[in-house]
Amino acid sequence: MDNKTIYALSTVFGKSGVAVIRISGKEALSCISSMTNLNEKSLKPRYAYFTKLHHSVSEEVLDKCLLLYFKAPNSFTGEDIVELHTHGSRAVIAAVMDSLSQIKDFRLAEAGEFSKRAFYNNKMDLTEAEGLADLIDAETAEQQKYAIRQMDGALKGLYDDWREQLLKILAHLEAYIDFPEEDIPENITDNMQNTVFKLRENIKKHLQSDNIGERLREGFRVAIIGAPNAGKSSLLNQIAHREAVIVSDIAGTTRDAIDIHLDLEGYPVIFTDTAGLRETSEEIEQKGIIIAHDKAEQADLVIYLFDASTDSAQGIEKYKKEFEDKILVVANKQDKLDQSRIAELQKKGCLVISAKQNIGTDKLLRAIKEQISSRFTSNSGLLISRRRYREALQNVINYLEDFNFDKEIELTAEDIRLAAREIGKITGRIEVDEILDKIFGSFCIGK
């Protein structure tokens, strides 16, 4: 990271009422003297100033804008920041960006560079930065809520506490390495082993979140399976409130898995319509059935749909056994059933609906939402939102399981050092350039 002052459009490029152009760096205030008639030395931080904007070279009037100044270190990046709130026309934005490019030691920001500078200036750790990225990408209420919690330091506090416990143990061990003539008192080794045991168990519990954090970011997967003509495509169209997939009375119409992304009362859900499950010699349909089985295996929840007007549903127990606690059995075509048949199916634990007539689909959606929310809220609330966290924490457990006093004390200390280092990778306490580039490279340019 160089020391040049960076600038970027922080709002979406295109026609809008207002565009925000952000400038950050030690020379940020020089744009004020180059492009306005304001006195940079008399500016008060966090005050808004209404001023004309001039081109830094031609001095042509570009726009009238609101200008705000955030003084280091009390700014987002920890550096001096100037924000220009201009009108959002393409011409104004292009002219202001061109003017900034003409100022000495100014350059266009890279993707995520404002947040990266905030990280380097200790304004946030990596978990908070990734929480910010998730908030920017949030499309549902639950994604928004959890992203804010992570951005506010919920995970940072937990991981920093674990790392601090390890560093205290490491300090004791290194003290005894420096003074090998001293024997470690038994009560000290007992305390260390007890702390390591508790820490290891807490991390294991934290890892038992069933990937819910990742699912909250990417979407909970619900696969709809069943025999041909069970009504799977009709059900998906009702859920999506549009003709998302082709509906036909011809068996085997759906050959591939079709995904529909929806917001289910705040939870991101990916519903998948699959090929009908049956014995067939048709090659393409066979491949579709294989895909259907794979999608069901990978799903967080399986909807087994059957035509209750013709099928006896004898295969229900087979699928219940295969998918255990992640299956909902749904009897379709309620409009063709009498009350005794409906009562019989409900007694067996089936949800009874009519996808074509849109009867009972609201109950099915509530049942799906309850399945997702019960798994989400059953956790402590500190969810693992990224695979790299999970991998690092699994490495921590491996090192802590190797920890014992039956080997050379230098090797014992190394187990603790490596475990602390893995936690440091998550929060950014140690610098790993490839991790940083990958994280901040996913941000938009103006952030």
Secondary structure, DSSP 8 states (H G I E B T S, - for coil): ----EEEEE-S-SSSEEEEEEEEESTTTTHHHHHH-SS-GGG--TT-EEEEEEE-TTT--EEEEEEEEEE-TTSSSSSS-EEEEEEEE-HHHHHHHHHHHHTSTTEEE--TTHHHHHHHHTTS--HHHHHHHHHHHH--SHHHHHHHHHHHTTHHHHHHHHHHHHHHHHHHHHHHHHH-TTS---HHHHHHHHHHHHHHHHHHHHHH-STTHHHHHHH-EEEEEE-STTSSHHHHHHHHHTS--S---SSTT---S-EEEEEEETTEEEEEEE---------HHHHHHHHHHHHHHHH-SEEEEEEETTT---TTHHHHHHHHGGGEEEEEE-GGG--HHHHHHHHHTT-EE-BTTTTBSHHHHHHHHHHHHHHHHHTS-S----SHHHHHHHHHHHHHHHH--SSS-HHHHHHHHHHHHHHHHHHHTSS--HHHHHHHHTTS-TT-
